[in-house]
Amino acid sequence: MQHTDLAEAVIVPNLPWMIAGGLVLGLVAILGWVFTTWLRVKHGYPLETSWGKAIEPKVTTETAERIKLLTGENAQLRAELGAIKDRLATMERIITDEPSKLAREIDALSHEKGHA
């Protein structure tokens, strides 16, 4: 069997399948790269250049000011959330305490206020 016979018998009839397989393999590689990049972004890993060097975001004065404002707002919201948690704990205690105990505490407070 000669080389031309091999090409005509095996390669040429299967050429569409070979091309389709190559295209599918290339598509899978590209989709895999897109998926791994998405995972890195989602979980906060730094993106890298083709040479493996991390791409650092450039911090300008505008972004630094935004970070400062967001940090202050975050601290304010955390303090407010802490106050709400304290109030909620007090409300839960009032609701779950025995009614007679609550009535005694209210009476004790009103007597203290009346004597003051």
ABEGO torsion letter per residue (X at the ends): XBAAAAAAAAAAAAAAAAAAAAAAAAAAAAAAAAAAAAAAAAAGBBBBBAAGBBBBBBBBAAAAAAAAAAAAAAAAAAAAAAAAAAAAAAAAAAAABBAAAAAAAAAAAAAAAAAX
